[in-house]
Amino acid sequence: MRVSKESGGENVKRPLLRNLKLVINEISKAGTLTRAQLSDITGLNLITITNIVRYLERSGIVREYESVKSHPDSTVGRPPRTIGFSEDIAFLIIDLSSYNFYAEIRGADMTRRVSASHTYLKSETYDENLTRFLESVRCRADEASEQLKIAGVCLTVPGEYSKTTDTVLSPFVHELYGVKIKELTESIIKRNVNFIIKSPNAAAMSRINEIENARTRTVIYIHIGQSVESAICCGGTFLKGENGLASDFGKTINAVGETLDSRLERCASDVDFAAELSVLIYNLTVIFDPYVIIIESRFVREPRIMVGKIKELLRNVYHLESERVPDISVEAERDFSRVAEGIVAFLRKNLLEGYINRKK
């Protein structure tokens, strides 16, 4: 929805926080936009946009770039300048969601600049493997810092993170529970960790950034891998539950006590998958009334057939009214590169909001 046009002339030293957040949100999602595009999307007039852009440029995080003409020989006037993130701003993302570790440094423009990986050595303990990997990450980050400003560090982990104990409760990597993960990481890489997120939430964040108005709605993300990992995002906030175990859908049971994880292991076709998932999706729809349910899995062969079968079961077997059936998206499993894009979008928005909060 467009907001009404604002009158120009805000004092650039004290810009309206609401207008700033509108602009920051759009730049963070798109990466680069012209002033005219920002005006059209946010509903703010060009004077207001110009004042906000000048204010943000002082942070060194955002700058304006000359656009390249699509036809160099064209006699048409100079193309509009684009507003985007500074080329030297980057973020370090460390993925600890499995026993094989991975890290990459991405520019604020989403470009991957540096990557590092570690294959788990069974001859060493978990702590030794992790320490070895983080030391290599520190070396790569130090080298990259000669040309880049690493403005944020994020960890993705295979379970819910507790700030109180600085540990991760994971059903997949049990050794993590005894590791003070933030303290250990910071002590080795010599940088502050700004954000720690459960891997399904990171994947959901990547998808949510692509759905219009998703941050004001309820989105449910389901990943089917070695187990069912899930995330529920309501109005831009992930539900955690009292013990940080909300949305552990793989542990839900049927009338004879079988978990969803065990039932999906026996599925031999997309139709079998659809039959098992339709029970879960029906219950989620009744409880949360979601805008969209996103399912990612390496096992699905024909996504459209699976979506059609789930919706058919919801209507004909579970008698869910057609208007209550949510949008359902079924896709192949994304690689970490796509997840990293969602994290970078969050981190660059957080970086800009941190700047304006310090200036208030």
Secondary structure, DSSP 8 states (H G I E B T S, - for coil): -------S---TTS--HHHHHHHHHHHHHHSEEEHHHHHHHH---HHHHHHHHHHHHTTTSEEEE----SSTT--S-----EEEE-TTEEEEEEE-SSSSEEEEEEETTS-EEEEEEE---TTS-HHHHHHHHHHHHHHHHHHHTTT-EEEEEEEEESSEEETTTTEEE-SS-GGGGGS-HHHHHHHHH-S---EEEEHHHHHHHHHHTTSTTGGGSEEEEEEESSSEEEEEEETTEE---TTS-TT-GGG-B-TTS-BHHHHHHT--SHHHHHHHHHHHHHHHHHHH--SEEEEEESS-S-HHHHHHHHHHHHHHTS---GGG--EEEEE----HHHHHHHHHHHHHHHHHHHHHHHH-
